[in-house]
Amino acid sequence: MLIAIHAQDINYAHQVIDTLASPSMHGRGYVEDGIKIAEKYIANEFKRHGLKPIKGSDYSQKLSYTINTFPGKMIVKIDGKELIPGKDFMVDPASGGGKGSYELFFINKQTFEMPDKERKFSETNFSKLAAAVDQKGLETKIDKQKFDSFSKNPFGAKAIIQITDDKFTWSLSEQASEIPIIYIKRKSIPSNARNISFDIDEKIAKNYSSSNLIGYIKGKEFPDTFLVFTAHYDHLGMMGNKTYFPGANDNASGTAMLLNLAQYYGDTSHHSPYSIAFIAFTGEEAGLSGSYYYVQNPLFPLSKIKMLINMDLMGTGEEGITVVNGSIYEDEFTLLENINAKKQYLPQIKKRGKAANSDHHPFSERKIKSIFIYTMGGIAAYHDIDDKASTLPLTAFNNLFRLIRDFVNEFSDGIKSEKGK
């Protein structure tokens, strides 16, 4: 076990990802309180690695936000054939619920190109129909805007069906429409289909209580100065009571890196002259709710943060990494590049500018030096039911850990020099 505390521990990373992406975590969302199960697991790992709470005896910083959920039945049938959730269909995150069986009315490019079809459309009473909208073949921006407006159901249909060839990805919403909005793969809804039936259970979870988790290792020389590692542990949860989104890459992998770093710096032989804080954020998928809450309610002064490194999507790396804010913090990006050029850890390090795409952003907006690292290449699973632990390669995990460790060591030397002036 000596290797486990003196270097990265790939076996521990696999264990963390397997646990967080398992069915028992229910997608680390709001159905079955999966996010709270994950919270307890991570808090226990913080304790095991010797992290101390910032205040009191609890790692948790409580907050609440509102999420639209689908806690029960998730059944869709086309002409009596039941479709598979996550593969054949998905509900819109802002979909309403409902139960019923309705005749389908197809709306497509020809609807507005052929006078008889356009007349039929304009004369149809949709109050007992489901509108199946197909945007295939649309070319003009006006046409696309017209079809996009149909998702708001201007004609009073009982459901809106969006026919798509696109890869399924899901997200979260804090609002819900009055009717079901369902995306169905083209192969699963024939052009001559006549009927759709559905039974979709939907519920707004108002003021859902969750927690950021914060622990730290006190600095030996400069305890009031902080380096901060962050990663979000929440994911999308469940779409119905059977289909869940594992979230192995997004972001069990970043949480695994966070815990690997906690394990490493928790070893007394690696204690730093300054304090190192570890924050596992909730609500990233819900509009960065956890990180926005934290910067508004910090547990230590934000001005004391010398550097924040946010870790998200750390499970691949065949093509290297991207550093968001790399073009803003040129010195730090150059340091990463120089270390990598010397040690040859990764194929490449790409820099990117400002982006509000993860939990570094609220800190960056407060002028705190913050970067966000994510891996590139490998599997394409993202926000879908295929983002599984079993297929996550962790190609660059070991070397990315080493790169971050070496960066912290050299960055630390700069802090010590600054403090010594």
C-alpha positions as CSV (number, residue, x, y, z in Angstrom):
1,M,0.0,0.0,0.0
2,L,3.0,2.3,0.1
3,I,2.6,3.1,-3.5
4,A,-1.0,4.2,-2.9
5,I,-0.1,7.0,-0.6
6,H,3.1,8.1,-2.4
7,A,1.8,8.3,-5.9
8,Q,-1.4,8.2,-7.9
9,D,-3.4,5.1,-7.3
10,I,-5.2,3.9,-10.5
11,N,-6.8,1.0,-8.6
12,Y,-8.3,3.5,-6.2
13,A,-9.5,5.6,-9.1
14,H,-11.3,2.6,-10.6
15,Q,-12.8,1.9,-7.3
16,V,-14.2,5.4,-6.9
17,I,-15.5,5.5,-10.4
18,D,-17.1,2.0,-10.1
19,T,-18.8,3.1,-6.9
20,L,-20.0,6.5,-8.1
21,A,-21.3,5.2,-11.5
22,S,-22.9,2.1,-10.0
23,P,-26.7,1.5,-10.0
24,S,-26.7,2.0,-6.2
25,M,-25.9,5.7,-6.8
26,H,-28.9,6.1,-9.2
27,G,-27.0,8.5,-11.4
28,R,-26.1,10.8,-8.5
29,G,-29.2,12.8,-9.1
30,Y,-32.5,13.5,-7.4
31,V,-34.6,10.4,-7.9
32,E,-34.0,8.0,-5.1
33,D,-31.7,10.7,-3.6
34,G,-28.7,9.3,-5.4
35,I,-26.9,12.6,-5.0
36,K,-27.2,12.3,-1.2
37,I,-25.8,8.7,-1.3
38,A,-22.8,10.0,-3.2
39,E,-22.4,12.8,-0.7
40,K,-22.1,10.4,2.2
41,Y,-19.5,8.3,0.3
42,I,-17.3,11.3,-0.6
43,A,-17.5,12.7,2.9
44,N,-16.3,9.4,4.3
45,E,-13.4,9.4,1.8
46,F,-12.5,12.9,2.9
47,K,-12.3,11.7,6.5
48,R,-10.4,8.6,5.6
49,H,-7.7,10.7,3.9
50,G,-7.3,12.9,6.9
51,L,-9.0,16.1,5.5
52,K,-10.3,18.5,8.1
53,P,-13.6,20.4,7.9
54,I,-13.1,24.1,7.4
55,K,-15.6,24.9,10.2
56,G,-17.0,22.7,12.9
57,S,-17.1,18.9,12.4
58,D,-19.0,18.7,9.1
59,Y,-17.7,18.7,5.6
60,S,-21.1,19.8,4.2
61,Q,-22.2,23.2,3.0
62,K,-26.0,23.0,2.6
63,L,-27.8,24.6,-0.2
64,S,-31.0,24.0,-2.2
65,Y,-32.3,24.4,-5.7
66,T,-35.2,23.3,-7.8
67,I,-35.1,20.5,-10.4
68,N,-37.6,18.8,-12.7
69,T,-37.6,15.1,-12.0
70,F,-39.0,11.9,-13.5
71,P,-39.4,9.6,-10.5
72,G,-41.8,6.9,-11.7
73,K,-43.1,5.4,-14.9
74,M,-41.4,6.2,-18.2
75,I,-43.3,4.3,-20.8
76,V,-43.7,5.3,-24.5
77,K,-45.2,3.0,-27.2
78,I,-45.6,3.5,-30.9
79,D,-48.5,1.5,-32.4
80,G,-48.3,-0.7,-29.3
81,K,-44.6,-1.3,-29.5
82,E,-42.8,-0.3,-26.3
83,L,-39.7,1.9,-26.8
84,I,-36.5,1.7,-24.8
85,P,-35.8,4.8,-22.7
86,G,-32.4,6.3,-23.4
87,K,-32.0,4.3,-26.6
88,D,-35.2,4.8,-28.6
89,F,-36.5,7.9,-26.8
90,M,-35.7,10.5,-24.3
91,V,-38.0,13.1,-22.7
92,D,-37.0,16.7,-22.8
93,P,-35.5,17.8,-19.4
94,A,-38.4,20.3,-19.2
95,S,-41.0,17.9,-20.3
96,G,-44.2,17.6,-18.4
97,G,-45.8,14.3,-17.4
98,G,-49.0,12.7,-18.5
99,K,-50.7,9.5,-19.5
100,G,-52.8,8.8,-22.6
101,S,-53.0,7.4,-26.1
102,Y,-53.3,9.7,-29.1
103,E,-53.3,9.7,-32.9
104,L,-50.1,11.1,-34.4
105,F,-50.0,14.1,-36.8
106,F,-46.7,14.4,-38.7
107,I,-45.4,17.9,-39.4
108,N,-42.4,18.0,-41.7
109,K,-40.8,19.9,-44.6
110,Q,-43.6,18.9,-47.0
111,T,-46.3,20.2,-44.7
112,F,-45.4,23.8,-45.8
113,E,-44.3,23.0,-49.4
114,M,-47.5,21.3,-50.6
115,P,-50.7,23.4,-50.5
116,D,-53.0,20.5,-49.6
117,K,-50.8,19.4,-46.7
118,E,-50.5,23.0,-45.4
119,R,-54.2,23.4,-45.6
120,K,-54.8,20.2,-43.7
121,F,-52.3,21.4,-41.1
122,S,-54.0,24.8,-40.7
123,E,-57.5,23.2,-40.4
124,T,-56.6,20.4,-38.0
125,N,-57.8,20.5,-34.4
126,F,-54.8,19.3,-32.4
127,S,-56.6,19.1,-29.0
128,K,-56.8,15.3,-29.2
129,L,-53.6,14.6,-31.2
130,A,-49.9,14.3,-30.6
131,A,-47.8,16.4,-33.0
132,A,-44.7,14.6,-34.5
133,V,-42.3,17.2,-35.7
134,D,-39.6,16.2,-38.1
135,Q,-37.0,18.8,-39.1
136,K,-35.1,16.7,-41.5
137,G,-34.3,18.5,-44.8
138,L,-34.9,22.0,-43.4
139,E,-32.5,24.5,-45.0
140,T,-33.5,28.1,-44.2
141,K,-33.1,29.7,-40.8
142,I,-36.8,30.9,-41.0
143,D,-38.0,27.3,-41.4
144,K,-35.8,26.1,-38.5
145,Q,-37.1,28.9,-36.3
146,K,-40.7,28.0,-37.2
147,F,-40.2,24.3,-36.3
148,D,-38.3,25.2,-33.1
149,S,-41.3,27.2,-32.0
150,F,-43.4,24.1,-32.3
151,S,-41.8,22.7,-29.1
152,K,-43.8,25.4,-27.3
153,N,-47.0,23.8,-28.6
154,P,-48.7,26.8,-30.3
155,F,-51.4,24.5,-31.6
156,G,-52.5,22.9,-28.4
157,A,-51.5,19.2,-29.0
158,K,-51.5,16.6,-26.2
159,A,-47.8,15.9,-26.7
160,I,-44.9,17.1,-28.9
161,I,-42.8,14.4,-30.5
162,Q,-39.4,15.5,-31.9
163,I,-38.1,13.1,-34.5
164,T,-34.3,13.1,-34.5
165,D,-31.2,11.4,-35.9
166,D,-29.0,13.2,-33.4
167,K,-27.1,11.4,-30.6
168,F,-29.1,11.4,-27.4
169,T,-27.8,13.6,-24.7
170,W,-29.7,14.6,-21.6
171,S,-29.6,17.5,-19.1
172,L,-31.6,19.0,-16.3
173,S,-34.2,21.7,-16.0
174,E,-35.8,23.6,-13.1
175,Q,-39.0,24.1,-15.1
176,A,-41.6,21.8,-16.7
177,S,-43.9,22.2,-19.6
178,E,-47.6,21.4,-19.4
179,I,-47.4,18.4,-21.7
180,P,-44.9,15.7,-22.5
181,I,-42.1,16.6,-24.9
182,I,-40.5,13.4,-26.2
183,Y,-37.5,12.9,-28.6
184,I,-37.7,9.7,-30.6
185,K,-35.1,8.2,-32.9
186,R,-36.3,8.2,-36.5
187,K,-35.8,4.4,-36.7
188,S,-38.2,3.9,-33.8
189,I,-41.2,5.9,-35.3
190,P,-42.0,4.8,-38.8
191,S,-43.4,7.5,-41.2
192,N,-46.7,5.5,-41.3
193,A,-47.0,5.2,-37.5
194,R,-50.6,6.0,-36.4
195,N,-50.6,6.1,-32.6
196,I,-48.5,7.0,-29.6
197,S,-49.3,6.1,-26.0
198,F,-47.3,7.2,-23.0
199,D,-47.3,7.1,-19.2
200,I,-44.7,9.6,-17.9
201,D,-44.4,10.5,-14.2
202,E,-42.9,14.0,-13.7
203,K,-42.5,16.0,-10.5
204,I,-40.8,19.3,-9.7
205,A,-38.5,18.9,-6.7
206,K,-38.7,22.4,-5.2
207,N,-35.9,23.5,-2.9
208,Y,-34.1,20.2,-3.1
209,S,-31.5,20.1,-0.3
210,S,-28.0,19.1,-1.3
211,S,-24.4,19.9,-0.2
212,N,-21.0,21.0,-1.3
213,L,-18.3,19.0,0.5
214,I,-15.3,20.9,1.7
215,G,-12.2,19.6,3.4
216,Y,-8.6,20.8,3.7
217,I,-5.1,20.1,4.9
218,K,-3.7,22.9,7.0
219,G,-0.5,24.4,5.7
220,K,2.7,24.1,7.8
221,E,4.0,27.6,7.1
222,F,1.2,29.6,5.5
223,P,-2.1,28.2,6.8
224,D,-4.1,31.2,5.6
225,T,-3.0,30.8,2.0
226,F,-4.9,28.2,-0.2
227,L,-4.5,26.1,-3.3
228,V,-7.9,24.7,-4.1
229,F,-8.8,21.5,-6.0
230,T,-12.4,21.2,-7.2
231,A,-14.6,18.7,-9.0
232,H,-18.4,18.2,-9.2
233,Y,-19.8,14.9,-8.0
234,D,-23.4,15.3,-9.1
235,H,-24.8,14.0,-12.4
236,L,-28.1,13.7,-14.2
237,G,-29.7,11.0,-12.1
238,M,-32.6,9.0,-13.5
239,M,-35.2,9.3,-16.3
240,G,-37.9,7.2,-14.8
241,N,-37.4,4.6,-12.1
242,K,-35.4,2.2,-14.2
243,T,-33.1,4.2,-16.5
244,Y,-30.1,6.0,-15.0
245,F,-27.2,8.0,-16.3
246,P,-24.0,6.5,-14.8
247,G,-21.8,9.6,-15.3
248,A,-18.5,7.8,-15.2
249,N,-16.5,10.3,-17.2
250,D,-18.8,13.2,-16.2
251,N,-17.8,13.4,-13.4
252,A,-16.9,10.4,-11.4
253,S,-13.5,10.6,-13.1
254,G,-12.9,14.2,-11.8
255,T,-14.1,13.2,-8.4
256,A,-11.6,10.2,-8.5
257,M,-8.8,12.6,-9.3
258,L,-9.9,14.9,-6.5
259,L,-9.8,12.0,-4.0
260,N,-6.5,10.7,-5.4
261,L,-5.0,14.1,-4.7
262,A,-6.6,14.2,-1.3
263,Q,-5.1,10.8,-0.5
264,Y,-1.7,12.0,-1.7
265,Y,-1.6,15.3,0.1
266,G,-3.2,13.8,3.2
267,D,0.0,11.8,3.7
268,T,2.1,13.8,6.2
269,S,5.2,13.4,4.0
270,H,3.4,15.5,1.3
271,H,2.0,18.2,3.5
272,S,2.3,21.6,1.9
273,P,3.7,24.9,3.3
274,Y,0.3,26.4,2.4
275,S,-3.2,25.0,2.9
276,I,-4.8,22.8,0.3
277,A,-8.6,22.7,0.1
278,F,-10.7,20.1,-1.7
279,I,-14.2,21.0,-2.8
280,A,-16.6,18.4,-4.3
281,F,-19.5,20.5,-5.7
282,T,-23.1,19.6,-6.0
283,G,-25.4,21.0,-8.7
284,E,-22.9,21.6,-11.5
285,E,-25.4,20.0,-13.9
286,A,-28.0,22.3,-12.5
287,G,-26.4,25.4,-13.8
288,L,-23.3,25.5,-11.5
289,S,-25.6,25.9,-8.5
290,G,-23.0,24.6,-6.0
291,S,-20.1,26.7,-7.1
292,Y,-22.2,29.8,-7.5
293,Y,-23.5,29.3,-4.0
294,Y,-19.9,28.8,-2.6
295,V,-18.5,32.0,-4.0
296,Q,-21.4,33.8,-2.5
297,N,-20.9,32.0,0.8
298,P,-17.2,31.2,1.1
299,L,-15.9,29.3,4.1
300,F,-12.6,31.1,3.9
301,P,-11.8,34.4,2.2
302,L,-11.7,34.1,-1.6
303,S,-8.8,36.5,-1.6
304,K,-6.7,33.8,0.1
305,I,-7.0,31.5,-2.9
306,K,-3.7,31.6,-4.9
307,M,-4.9,29.1,-7.5
308,L,-7.9,26.9,-8.2
309,I,-7.7,23.8,-10.4
310,N,-11.1,22.4,-11.5
311,M,-11.2,18.8,-12.8
312,D,-14.0,17.5,-15.0
313,L,-14.1,14.8,-17.6
314,M,-10.7,13.2,-16.6
315,G,-11.4,9.7,-17.9
316,T,-9.7,9.6,-21.3
317,G,-6.7,11.5,-22.6
318,E,-5.6,9.8,-25.8
319,E,-5.3,13.2,-27.3
320,G,-4.1,15.0,-24.2
321,I,-5.9,17.7,-22.3
322,T,-7.4,21.1,-22.7
323,V,-6.9,23.9,-20.2
324,V,-9.8,26.4,-20.0
325,N,-8.6,29.9,-19.1
326,G,-5.1,28.8,-20.4
327,S,-5.0,31.8,-22.6
328,I,-5.9,34.1,-19.7
329,Y,-3.4,32.7,-17.2
330,E,-0.4,32.4,-19.6
331,D,2.2,31.9,-16.9
332,E,0.4,29.0,-15.4
333,F,-0.3,27.5,-18.8
334,T,3.3,27.9,-19.8
335,L,4.4,26.1,-16.6
336,L,2.2,23.2,-17.5
337,E,3.6,23.1,-21.0
338,N,7.2,23.2,-19.8
339,I,6.6,20.4,-17.3
340,N,5.0,18.3,-20.0
341,A,7.7,19.0,-22.5
342,K,10.3,17.8,-20.0
343,K,8.4,14.8,-18.7
344,Q,6.4,13.8,-21.8
345,Y,3.3,13.0,-19.7
346,L,0.7,13.8,-22.3
347,P,0.5,14.0,-26.2
348,Q,-0.5,17.6,-26.1
349,I,-1.8,20.4,-23.9
350,K,-4.3,22.7,-25.6
351,K,-5.3,26.1,-24.3
352,R,-8.7,27.7,-24.4
353,G,-10.1,31.0,-23.3
354,K,-12.8,31.8,-20.9
355,A,-15.8,29.4,-20.8
356,A,-18.7,29.1,-18.4
357,N,-18.7,25.3,-18.8
358,S,-17.8,24.0,-15.3
359,D,-17.2,25.0,-11.7
360,H,-14.1,27.1,-12.2
361,H,-16.3,29.8,-13.8
362,P,-17.9,31.5,-10.7
363,F,-14.4,31.8,-9.2
364,S,-12.9,33.1,-12.4
365,E,-15.7,35.7,-12.5
366,R,-14.5,36.9,-9.1
367,K,-11.0,37.4,-10.5
368,I,-9.6,34.3,-8.8
369,K,-6.9,32.6,-10.7
370,S,-8.8,29.5,-11.9
371,I,-8.2,26.9,-14.6
372,F,-10.3,23.9,-15.7
373,I,-8.6,20.8,-17.1
374,Y,-10.4,18.1,-19.1
375,T,-9.1,15.2,-21.1
376,M,-9.5,14.8,-24.9
377,G,-10.1,11.8,-27.2
378,G,-11.3,8.3,-26.5
379,I,-14.9,7.3,-26.0
380,A,-17.6,9.7,-27.0
381,A,-20.1,8.8,-24.2
382,Y,-21.4,12.0,-22.6
383,H,-24.7,12.8,-20.8
384,D,-26.1,9.5,-22.0
385,I,-26.7,6.0,-20.6
386,D,-23.4,4.7,-22.1
387,D,-21.1,6.8,-19.9
388,K,-20.2,3.7,-17.9
389,A,-17.3,2.8,-15.6
390,S,-16.7,-0.4,-17.6
391,T,-15.9,1.4,-20.8
392,L,-13.9,4.3,-19.3
393,P,-10.2,3.8,-20.3
394,L,-8.5,6.3,-17.9
395,T,-5.8,6.4,-20.5
396,A,-4.0,9.5,-19.2
397,F,-5.1,9.3,-15.5
398,N,-1.7,8.4,-14.1
399,N,0.3,10.9,-16.1
400,L,-2.3,13.6,-15.6
401,F,-2.0,13.1,-11.8
402,R,1.8,13.4,-12.1
403,L,1.5,16.6,-14.2
404,I,-0.8,18.2,-11.7
405,R,1.5,17.1,-8.8
406,D,4.6,18.6,-10.5
407,F,2.7,21.8,-11.4
408,V,1.7,22.2,-7.7
409,N,5.2,21.6,-6.6
410,E,6.6,24.3,-8.9
411,F,3.7,26.7,-8.2
412,S,4.4,26.1,-4.5
413,D,8.0,27.3,-4.9
414,G,6.6,30.5,-6.4
415,I,4.3,31.0,-3.4
416,K,7.2,30.4,-0.9
417,S,9.4,32.9,-2.8
418,E,6.6,35.4,-2.7
419,K,6.0,34.9,1.0
420,G,9.7,35.2,1.7
421,K,10.0,38.7,0.2
